[in-house]
């Protein structure tokens, strides 16, 4: 299955990398974190239903699923011929409050 990224997901992926690289001054951790996230996303090519339904946590997001990738949550939606990564959010945040997916 093809993986597509929303603009929001791409932006947050870049923000995660930049935060760890610049604010925490740790290039190794930045690369390692991104690698973990991208590896989890890559699993969706063969196993799109591997993530838990987000609707089990909040009914407003019934069409979405999520994967845990280290400290981050990968929020995604399955379509007939592709998986769209809707967002990537820090898992320890109040992510349902900040989640903006369409």
C-alpha positions as CSV (number, residue, x, y, z in Angstrom):
1,X,0.0,0.0,0.0
2,X,1.2,3.5,-0.8
3,X,2.0,5.9,2.1
4,X,1.0,9.6,1.7
5,X,1.8,12.4,4.1
6,X,-0.4,15.3,4.9
7,X,1.2,18.8,5.0
8,X,0.6,18.7,8.8
9,X,2.4,15.4,9.2
10,X,5.4,16.5,7.1
11,X,5.6,19.8,9.0
12,X,5.5,18.0,12.4
13,X,8.1,15.5,11.4
14,X,10.4,18.3,10.5
15,X,9.6,20.1,13.7
16,X,10.4,17.0,15.7
17,X,13.8,16.6,14.0
18,X,14.7,20.3,14.3
19,X,13.6,20.5,18.0
20,X,15.9,17.5,19.0
21,X,18.7,18.7,16.8
22,X,18.7,22.4,17.7
23,X,17.1,22.7,21.1
24,X,18.4,19.5,22.6
25,X,21.7,19.8,20.6
26,X,21.7,16.0,19.9
27,X,22.0,15.0,16.3
28,X,22.2,11.3,17.1
29,X,18.9,11.4,19.0
30,X,17.3,13.5,16.2
31,X,18.3,11.0,13.5
32,X,17.4,8.0,15.8
33,X,13.9,9.4,16.6
34,X,13.1,10.1,12.9
35,X,14.3,6.7,12.0
36,X,12.0,5.0,14.6
37,X,9.0,7.0,13.4
38,X,9.7,6.4,9.7
39,X,10.3,2.7,10.4
40,X,6.9,2.4,12.1
41,X,5.2,4.2,9.2
42,X,6.9,1.9,6.7
43,X,5.2,-1.1,8.4
44,X,1.9,0.4,7.2
45,X,2.8,-0.5,3.6
46,X,2.2,-4.2,4.4
47,X,0.1,-4.0,7.6
48,X,-2.1,-1.0,7.4
49,X,-4.4,-2.1,10.2
50,X,-1.5,-2.6,12.6
51,X,-2.4,0.5,14.6
52,X,-5.1,0.8,17.2
53,X,-8.4,2.6,16.3
54,X,-8.3,6.2,17.5
55,X,-12.1,6.0,17.7
56,X,-11.7,3.8,20.8
57,X,-10.3,6.8,22.6
58,X,-12.4,9.5,21.0
59,X,-15.4,8.9,18.8
60,X,-14.8,12.1,16.8
61,X,-11.8,10.3,15.2
62,X,-13.5,7.0,14.4
63,X,-11.9,6.8,10.9
64,X,-8.4,7.1,12.2
65,X,-5.9,4.8,13.7
66,X,-2.6,5.4,15.5
67,X,0.8,3.8,16.0
68,X,3.2,4.4,18.9
69,X,6.7,5.3,17.7
70,X,8.8,5.9,20.7
71,X,7.5,9.0,22.4
72,X,5.3,9.9,19.4
73,X,2.0,8.9,17.9
74,X,1.5,8.5,14.2
75,X,-2.1,9.3,13.3
76,X,-3.3,7.8,10.1
77,X,-6.2,6.9,7.9
78,X,-6.7,3.9,5.6
79,X,-8.1,4.5,2.1
80,X,-8.8,1.9,-0.6
81,X,-5.4,2.2,-2.2
82,X,-3.2,4.2,0.2
83,X,-2.6,5.1,3.8
84,X,-2.5,8.8,4.7
85,X,-0.3,9.9,7.6
86,X,-2.5,12.7,9.0
87,X,-0.3,13.8,11.9
88,X,2.7,12.9,14.1
89,X,2.2,14.1,17.7
90,X,4.2,13.9,20.9
91,X,2.5,11.2,22.9
92,X,2.8,12.7,26.3
93,X,1.0,15.9,25.2
94,X,-2.8,16.4,25.4
95,X,-2.8,15.2,21.8
96,X,-6.6,15.0,21.3
97,X,-6.8,18.7,22.2
98,X,-4.3,19.6,19.6
99,X,-5.2,17.1,16.9
100,X,-6.2,18.8,13.7
101,X,-7.1,16.2,11.1
102,X,-9.5,16.3,8.2
